[in-house]
């Protein structure tokens, strides 16, 4: 296992709609293991493949940040098929360091996905875990949490993103 470099805004890979995973092989297992190690080392509660430069539909989520092995979710080709409720809460992103903002998300979701061996399964998530899963699925579609902002929050985020780019420049 290895800790991978996390891509940071404005890296163009963060805006790519990722390709479906078709090969459920050792390379996929290795990528997932590396992503889990990277996520826990950051530390974060989720990581999507494009955040480590891979344009495939793979995401890992662990709202326990490594404290509870049963909390770890590995999602290959995930798709939200049901959602309900609405809540606004703070979000941040490993690919946009230093920026947090209040983002609306569903409070309950149902996701269909595949595991690392290609078997299909359903995941039901609520509250913080639902928020984390939605955030990572957004990454697989080239969407960042700041894209959900409106009005003054969007304006403030734009200024902070511009400063982030200048500081990295």
Secondary structure, DSSP 4 states (H G I P E B T S, - for coil): --PPPPP-TT-GGGG--PBPP---SHHHHHHHHHHHHHHHHHT-SEEEGGGGT--BSEEEE-TTTTS-GGG-EEEEEEEEEEEE--EEEEEEETTEEEEEEEEEE-SEEEEEEE-TTS-EEEEEEEHHHHHHHHHHHHHHTT--GGGG--HHHHHHHHHHHHHHHHHH-
